Each structure stands twice: as C-alpha cells, then as structure tokens.
Amino acid sequence: MDPEQINLSSLGSARAVVMFNYSTDRLLKKDKIRFFYALNGRDGKSGLLKIYSAVHFGIGVLLVPVKFDKDFQEFFGLWNIPFTRIEMLVEG
C-alpha cells in the first residue's frame, strides 16, 4: 500500500515515535555508567526515559515520542554518541 493512501483515522490509537539506534562502544566505562544514569536516573525512575515518556526497547534502542525527537538528538550529540533514527507509527 502506498503510504500516501493510508487513512489516518483507521490507525486507531497509533502514535508517532522516533526509534533511536545508538552505540556506547566509543565511551569509556565510567562515561557509559554516567550515560545510563542520565537515561535511567540513579534510582531507575527519574532519568530522561521517565521525563520524556521514552521506552528502552532493547540494547541500544529507544522509542521516543516524536515531539521529543530534537531533545534526544541533542542528548546523543552532547555525549558524542553515534545514532540513527527512524520515524514510525506504533499502536498502543
């Protein structure tokens, strides 16, 4: 089906997200720990994932609401972490 022919009203509860695929391989071990604290918070509840309602989908994969796309691009840039991003719709 051509993407231009999709009827958005038939998507129901689909929402726009950005999938970030990133790698921390270039970081020193101490910086990896600091990076993961920034993402998850030291208590596992107060990091960027919670603040921005993002989901850690797997190793090196985040699903971020599209409205926070630029914030996460800047975050990865701050840490000098290479990433790729794909915009998508997810249901649920």
C-alpha positions, -999 to 999 in steps of 0.1 A, spaced: 0 0 0 13 35 -9 20 55 23 1 84 9 -31 62 7 -31 54 44 -63 65 61 -51 80 94 -85 76 110 -81 38 106 -50 38 127 -69 40 159 -45 45 188 -13 47 168 11 73 178 42 89 162 75 79 177 112 80 167 133 49 171 169 57 180 195 31 175 227 41 193 260 26 204 280 34 235 310 14 223 332 46 220 326 56 256 349 48 285 334 26 311 329 54 336 312 75 309 289 46 300 278 45 336 271 83 336 253 80 303 230 52 316 224 72 348 213 102 327 189 79 307 175 59 336 182 80 367 202 67 396 170 53 411 157 39 378 128 63 379 140 99 373 160 98 341 153 110 307 133 79 298 108 88 326 108 125 320 101 122 282 79 90 283 105 72 262 109 34 262 141 14 263 131 -11 236 163 -32 236 201 -29 237 209 4 221 173 11 210 149 37 223 114 47 213 108 84 219 76 104 213 82 124 181 77 157 200 110 150 219 130 140 188 153 171 189 159 167 226 172 132 222 193 142 192 209 169 213 214 145 242 233 120 219 253 148 205 262 160 239 276 126 247 291 123 212 272 90 207 266 79 171 229 71 164 204 65 136 168 74 138 136 62 121 102 79 124 73 54 127 38 49 139 32 24 167 -1 12 180 -9 11 216 
